[in-house]
Amino acid sequence: MLVVDASVMINALVDDGEAGRAARKAIMTDLVWMAPGHMPSEVARVITRLVRQDLITASNDEVIIHRTRRQ
């Protein structure tokens, strides 16, 4: 069982670089996760902020939402 915090999940969802690859690899090592109850809202808040700051595009936001719904 893995304990996943918001920073790991955000990296896994939005970072196409080394940090994102490392986060995705880490969370795929065990498919049983535990996370704080506030993690989904924290992830959504950060993704919204990244879109507003033009650090990711709205289309990235849609891809992220789609990825999380498939899980």
Secondary structure, DSSP 8 states (H G I E B T S, - for coil): -EE--HHHHHHHHH--SHHHHHHHHHHHS-S-EE--TTHHHHHHHHHHHHHHTTSS-HHHHHHHHHHHHH-
